[in-house]
Amino acid sequence: MAIYSNLYIDQGASFSADIEVTDSDGNALNLSNYTVEGQIRRTYSSLTSIDFTASIINANAGDIRIELSHVQTNAMKAGRYVYDVEITSDTGIKTRVLEGQVEVTPGVTRD
């Protein structure tokens, strides 16, 4: 079961968050031979999405990072969105590890 966590993103600013993936006993999940991906959508049924840049930063410790560039966040309208992050094993098994709402707060400074 995925962890539920809300994210707060400043419009027009770079965003980064590190996530530790654990097993059911609370131990770090070894993410060797896994891939990770995640998306943000306005609603669960939205056809358009914003992809996180998602990477495994320490496979043995179960550490992943999700990121958005300032260009991506600047293009997002202020408001609420939904997101999730999934890992995929080398055998093709997908597991949702994180999900929740995203609150994009409006920015004033423009490029």
BELMO-V880105 format. One record per residue. N is the residue number from 1. RES is the residue in one small letter. OMEGA is omega in whole degrees, 0 to 359 (NA if undefined). Layout:
BEGIN
n=N res=RES omega=OMEGA
n=N res=RES omega=OMEGA
END
This chain:
BEGIN
n=1 res=m omega=183
n=2 res=a omega=172
n=3 res=i omega=178
n=4 res=y omega=181
n=5 res=s omega=177
n=6 res=n omega=178
n=7 res=l omega=177
n=8 res=y omega=185
n=9 res=i omega=176
n=10 res=d omega=178
n=11 res=q omega=177
n=12 res=g omega=180
n=13 res=a omega=174
n=14 res=s omega=181
n=15 res=f omega=177
n=16 res=s omega=175
n=17 res=a omega=176
n=18 res=d omega=184
n=19 res=i omega=175
n=20 res=e omega=180
n=21 res=v omega=181
n=22 res=t omega=176
n=23 res=d omega=184
n=24 res=s omega=177
n=25 res=d omega=180
n=26 res=g omega=178
n=27 res=n omega=178
n=28 res=a omega=178
n=29 res=l omega=179
n=30 res=n omega=184
n=31 res=l omega=175
n=32 res=s omega=180
n=33 res=n omega=174
n=34 res=y omega=168
n=35 res=t omega=181
n=36 res=v omega=177
n=37 res=e omega=178
n=38 res=g omega=182
n=39 res=q omega=172
n=40 res=i omega=175
n=41 res=r omega=178
n=42 res=r omega=174
n=43 res=t omega=179
n=44 res=y omega=184
n=45 res=s omega=179
n=46 res=s omega=179
n=47 res=l omega=180
n=48 res=t omega=182
n=49 res=s omega=172
n=50 res=i omega=181
n=51 res=d omega=168
n=52 res=f omega=161
n=53 res=t omega=186
n=54 res=a omega=182
n=55 res=s omega=174
n=56 res=i omega=184
n=57 res=i omega=174
n=58 res=n omega=186
n=59 res=a omega=183
n=60 res=n omega=182
n=61 res=a omega=180
n=62 res=g omega=184
n=63 res=d omega=175
n=64 res=i omega=178
n=65 res=r omega=172
n=66 res=i omega=184
n=67 res=e omega=170
n=68 res=l omega=177
n=69 res=s omega=177
n=70 res=h omega=177
n=71 res=v omega=179
n=72 res=q omega=183
n=73 res=t omega=178
n=74 res=n omega=181
n=75 res=a omega=181
n=76 res=m omega=174
n=77 res=k omega=177
n=78 res=a omega=179
n=79 res=g omega=184
n=80 res=r omega=178
n=81 res=y omega=172
n=82 res=v omega=180
n=83 res=y omega=166
n=84 res=d omega=179
n=85 res=v omega=181
n=86 res=e omega=171
n=87 res=i omega=179
n=88 res=t omega=179
n=89 res=s omega=179
n=90 res=d omega=176
n=91 res=t omega=176
n=92 res=g omega=179
n=93 res=i omega=179
n=94 res=k omega=178
n=95 res=t omega=175
n=96 res=r omega=183
n=97 res=v omega=182
n=98 res=l omega=177
n=99 res=e omega=177
n=100 res=g omega=178
n=101 res=q omega=174
n=102 res=v omega=174
n=103 res=e omega=177
n=104 res=v omega=180
n=105 res=t omega=185
n=106 res=p omega=177
n=107 res=g omega=179
n=108 res=v omega=183
n=109 res=t omega=180
n=110 res=r omega=175
n=111 res=d omega=NA
END
